[in-house]
Amino acid sequence: MSAGAQRPIAQNRKARHEYIIESTLEAGLMLTGSEVKSLRQGRCSIGEAYAHEQGGELYLRGMHISPYEAATRRNHEPLRPRKLLVHRRELAKLLGQVQRGGYTLVPLSIYFNARGIAKIELALARGKRKADKRQSEKKRDWSRQKARLLRDRG
C-alpha cells in the first residue's frame, strides 16, 4: 500500500503463498454507490479475484462485494466485473508482460486512500510450483527459529 493509506478492507493472504510477486501497482476501482457503502462496512472478498483485459481495458473478476441491505432496488450484483482505472502506459506494459511472459494480475489488498477513494493493490505475479512453496516455507521457518534463538540467547 502507498503512504497515507488506511487499514486494508480486504486482503488476499493466499496470493503471496501461491504466486511469486514481481511488482505491484495501485489502481482505482469504478464502483456504484451501494458497493462503496458495502466496502466501508468491510463486506468484501478478493480471495478468488483476478484482473484481465477486455476491449482494451482492465477488469477485475471474482471480487465479491456483499449487497448493501439499506439500498433499494438499485442494489448491485455481488460478482459483477469491475473496471480498473490505470494509466494507459501502465496498462500497455502490464498487458505485454501478461501476454508474453505468462504473468497474472492478482489483487493483494483493497483499501480507501487518504482522500477516501477506493484503491486496489495489484501484483504482477507468476505462479509458484510445489517445490517453490516448500522452499519459501523452509525459509520462513528458519527465520522464525533464528529469531527465537537470538531472542532466548540475549
C-alpha positions as CSV (number, residue, x, y, z in Angstrom):
1,M,0.0,0.0,0.0
2,S,1.1,3.5,-0.6
3,A,1.9,6.1,2.0
4,G,-1.1,7.6,3.8
5,A,-3.3,4.6,3.1
6,Q,-5.6,3.4,5.8
7,R,-6.0,-0.2,7.0
8,P,-7.0,-2.7,4.3
9,I,-10.6,-3.6,3.8
10,A,-9.8,-7.0,2.4
11,Q,-6.5,-8.8,1.8
12,N,-5.6,-11.8,-0.4
13,R,-3.4,-13.7,2.0
14,K,-3.0,-16.7,-0.2
15,A,-1.5,-14.6,-3.1
16,R,1.9,-14.4,-1.5
17,H,1.9,-18.2,-0.9
18,E,0.5,-19.2,-4.4
19,Y,2.5,-16.6,-6.5
20,I,5.9,-15.1,-6.9
21,I,5.3,-11.3,-6.8
22,E,7.3,-9.5,-9.4
23,S,5.9,-5.9,-8.9
24,T,2.9,-4.1,-7.5
25,L,0.8,-1.1,-8.6
26,E,-2.1,0.8,-7.3
27,A,-5.3,1.0,-9.3
28,G,-8.6,2.8,-8.9
29,L,-12.0,1.0,-9.0
30,M,-15.1,2.0,-10.8
31,L,-17.9,1.3,-8.2
32,T,-21.5,2.1,-7.7
33,G,-22.8,3.8,-4.5
34,S,-24.1,0.7,-2.9
35,E,-20.7,-1.0,-3.5
36,V,-18.8,1.8,-1.8
37,K,-21.2,1.6,1.2
38,S,-20.7,-2.1,1.5
39,L,-16.9,-1.7,1.2
40,R,-17.0,0.8,4.1
41,Q,-18.7,-1.9,6.2
42,G,-15.8,-4.3,5.3
43,R,-18.1,-6.7,3.4
44,C,-15.7,-7.7,0.6
45,S,-13.7,-10.7,-0.5
46,I,-10.8,-10.8,-3.1
47,G,-9.6,-14.3,-2.5
48,E,-10.7,-15.6,-5.9
49,A,-10.3,-12.4,-7.8
50,Y,-8.0,-11.7,-10.8
51,A,-7.6,-8.9,-13.4
52,H,-7.9,-9.4,-17.2
53,E,-8.0,-7.4,-20.3
54,Q,-11.3,-6.9,-22.2
55,G,-11.7,-4.5,-25.1
56,G,-8.5,-2.6,-24.3
57,E,-9.5,-2.0,-20.7
58,L,-8.6,-3.8,-17.4
59,Y,-11.4,-5.5,-15.4
60,L,-11.4,-7.3,-12.1
61,R,-13.4,-10.5,-11.9
62,G,-14.2,-12.7,-9.0
63,M,-14.3,-9.9,-6.3
64,H,-17.3,-10.4,-4.1
65,I,-18.9,-7.3,-2.6
66,S,-22.0,-8.2,-0.5
67,P,-25.2,-6.3,-1.3
68,Y,-25.9,-3.3,0.9
69,E,-29.0,-4.0,3.0
70,A,-30.2,-0.4,3.2
71,A,-30.1,0.0,-0.6
72,T,-33.4,0.0,-2.6
73,R,-34.0,-1.8,-5.8
74,R,-30.8,-0.3,-7.3
75,N,-28.6,-2.6,-5.3
76,H,-25.5,-4.0,-7.1
77,E,-24.7,-7.5,-8.3
78,P,-22.2,-9.1,-5.9
79,L,-19.8,-10.7,-8.5
80,R,-20.1,-8.3,-11.5
81,P,-16.8,-7.4,-13.3
82,R,-15.5,-4.1,-12.1
83,K,-13.4,-1.7,-14.3
84,L,-9.9,-0.9,-13.0
85,L,-8.6,2.6,-13.6
86,V,-4.9,2.6,-14.6
87,H,-2.8,4.9,-16.8
88,R,-2.6,3.9,-20.5
89,R,1.2,3.3,-20.4
90,E,0.9,1.1,-17.3
91,L,-1.9,-0.8,-18.9
92,A,0.2,-1.4,-22.1
93,K,3.2,-2.5,-20.0
94,L,1.1,-4.9,-17.9
95,L,-0.7,-6.4,-20.8
96,G,2.5,-7.0,-22.6
97,Q,4.0,-8.9,-19.7
98,V,0.8,-10.9,-19.1
99,Q,0.6,-12.0,-22.8
100,R,4.3,-12.7,-23.4
101,G,5.7,-13.7,-20.0
102,G,3.0,-15.9,-18.6
103,Y,2.2,-13.5,-15.7
104,T,-1.1,-13.0,-13.9
105,L,-2.6,-9.8,-12.4
106,V,-3.6,-10.7,-8.8
107,P,-5.2,-8.3,-6.3
108,L,-3.3,-8.2,-3.0
109,S,-5.5,-5.8,-1.0
110,I,-8.3,-3.2,-1.3
111,Y,-8.4,-0.1,0.8
112,F,-9.5,3.6,0.9
113,N,-6.8,6.1,0.4
114,A,-6.3,9.3,2.4
115,R,-8.9,11.1,0.2
116,G,-11.5,8.3,0.8
117,I,-11.2,6.8,-2.7
118,A,-11.3,3.0,-3.1
119,K,-8.0,1.7,-4.4
120,I,-6.8,-1.8,-5.1
121,E,-3.2,-3.0,-4.9
122,L,-2.5,-5.3,-7.9
123,A,0.5,-7.6,-8.3
124,L,2.2,-8.8,-11.4
125,A,2.8,-12.4,-10.4
126,R,3.9,-15.7,-11.6
127,G,2.5,-19.0,-10.2
128,K,4.7,-21.0,-7.8
129,R,5.3,-24.7,-8.2
130,K,5.0,-27.0,-5.3
131,A,8.8,-27.1,-4.8
132,D,8.9,-23.3,-4.7
133,K,6.2,-23.3,-2.0
134,R,8.2,-25.8,0.1
135,Q,11.3,-23.7,-0.3
136,S,9.7,-20.5,0.8
137,E,8.1,-22.3,3.8
138,K,11.5,-23.6,4.8
139,K,13.0,-20.1,4.7
140,R,10.1,-18.7,6.7
141,D,10.5,-21.5,9.4
142,W,14.3,-21.0,9.6
143,S,13.9,-17.2,10.0
144,R,11.4,-17.8,12.9
145,Q,13.8,-20.3,14.5
146,K,16.7,-17.9,14.1
147,A,14.7,-15.0,15.7
148,R,13.6,-17.3,18.6
149,L,17.2,-18.4,19.2
150,L,18.5,-14.8,19.2
151,R,15.7,-13.7,21.5
152,D,16.4,-16.5,24.0
153,R,20.1,-16.0,24.0
154,G,20.1,-12.2,24.5
